[in-house]
Amino acid sequence: MILLSKKKLLQEDVAGQEEAEVVCLRKDLDEALKERLAANEKLANSDAALKECMQQLSSLQEEQEQKIQDAVIKQKVNLRRHRKN
């Protein structure tokens, strides 16, 4: 009878420890999931910011190329005028 009681107490103790481990692991998992969601949100924000920067860069490059083309055309016109005179 005493052995059965001790065995039952040990089983309950082990079950309690396992339950505590499960609770701890669930908390760790929940924290990891929250961190993952936060990281994904940061990534999405960074992707959006990068896309905007790339669009701005592309626009600036196009403007710069147009200015260069305009300057080249203006220079050609000025050279032709100078040659005529």
C-alpha positions as CSV (number, residue, x, y, z in Angstrom):
1,M,0.0,0.0,0.0
2,I,2.8,2.4,0.9
3,L,4.6,1.5,-2.4
4,L,1.4,2.2,-4.4
5,S,1.1,5.6,-2.6
6,K,4.7,6.5,-3.3
7,K,4.3,5.4,-6.9
8,K,1.2,7.4,-7.3
9,L,2.9,10.5,-5.8
10,L,5.9,10.0,-8.1
11,Q,3.6,9.8,-11.1
12,E,1.7,12.9,-10.0
13,D,5.0,14.7,-9.5
14,V,6.3,13.7,-12.9
15,A,3.0,14.7,-14.5
16,G,3.2,18.0,-12.8
17,Q,6.7,18.6,-14.0
18,E,5.7,17.6,-17.5
19,E,2.8,20.0,-17.4
20,A,5.0,22.8,-16.2
21,E,7.4,22.1,-19.1
22,V,4.5,22.1,-21.5
23,V,3.4,25.5,-20.2
24,C,6.9,26.9,-20.4
25,L,7.3,25.6,-23.9
26,R,4.0,27.1,-24.9
27,K,5.1,30.5,-23.5
28,D,8.3,30.2,-25.5
29,L,6.4,29.3,-28.6
30,D,4.0,32.2,-28.2
31,E,6.9,34.6,-27.7
32,A,8.7,33.2,-30.8
33,L,5.5,33.7,-32.8
34,K,5.1,37.3,-31.6
35,E,8.7,38.0,-32.6
36,R,8.2,36.4,-36.0
37,L,5.1,38.5,-36.6
38,A,7.0,41.6,-35.6
39,A,9.9,40.7,-37.8
40,N,7.6,40.0,-40.8
41,E,6.0,43.4,-40.2
42,K,9.4,45.1,-40.2
43,L,10.3,43.3,-43.3
44,A,7.1,44.4,-45.1
45,N,7.8,48.0,-44.1
46,S,11.4,47.7,-45.2
47,D,10.3,46.2,-48.6
48,A,7.8,49.1,-49.1
49,A,10.4,51.7,-48.2
50,L,12.9,50.1,-50.5
51,K,10.4,50.0,-53.4
52,E,9.7,53.7,-52.9
53,C,13.4,54.5,-52.8
54,M,14.0,52.5,-56.0
55,Q,11.1,54.3,-57.7
56,Q,12.6,57.7,-56.7
57,L,16.0,56.6,-57.9
58,S,14.6,55.5,-61.2
59,S,12.8,58.8,-61.6
60,L,15.9,60.8,-60.7
61,Q,18.0,58.8,-63.2
62,E,15.4,59.5,-65.9
63,E,15.4,63.2,-65.1
64,Q,19.2,63.2,-65.1
65,E,19.4,61.4,-68.5
66,Q,16.9,63.9,-69.9
67,K,19.0,66.8,-68.7
68,I,22.1,65.3,-70.3
69,Q,20.3,64.8,-73.6
70,D,18.9,68.3,-73.5
71,A,22.4,69.7,-72.8
72,V,23.9,67.6,-75.6
73,I,21.2,68.9,-78.0
74,K,21.7,72.5,-76.9
75,Q,25.5,72.1,-77.4
76,K,25.0,70.7,-80.9
77,V,22.7,73.6,-81.8
78,N,25.2,76.1,-80.4
79,L,28.0,74.5,-82.4
80,R,26.0,74.5,-85.6
81,R,25.2,78.2,-85.0
82,H,28.8,78.9,-84.3
83,R,29.9,77.2,-87.5
84,K,27.4,79.1,-89.6
85,N,28.7,82.4,-88.3
